[in-house]
Amino acid sequence: MTDGIIDEVRAIREQHAAGFGFDLDRIFADLQARQSKHAAEGWTVIPAPASPPPETDLALQRTRFAHR
């Protein structure tokens, strides 16, 4: 399955990473700088959650779409 939007997002992400030589530290620093810039411009920056959400009842999720 191909999706044009997903392909476009992946191409942009690949181009961004290539611009930093695929160095995760440099990519992360760039993203932090962009976030700080947007916050200074008045954009709302939502912080990441301190911990992952609690696990839900996986057994119930598996049976949700079970054939009846």
Summary of the structure (lengths in Angstrom):
residues: 68
radius of gyration: 18.8
end to end distance: 28.1
largest distance: 54.3
contacts: 96
relative contact order: 0.06
helix: 59%
strand: 0%
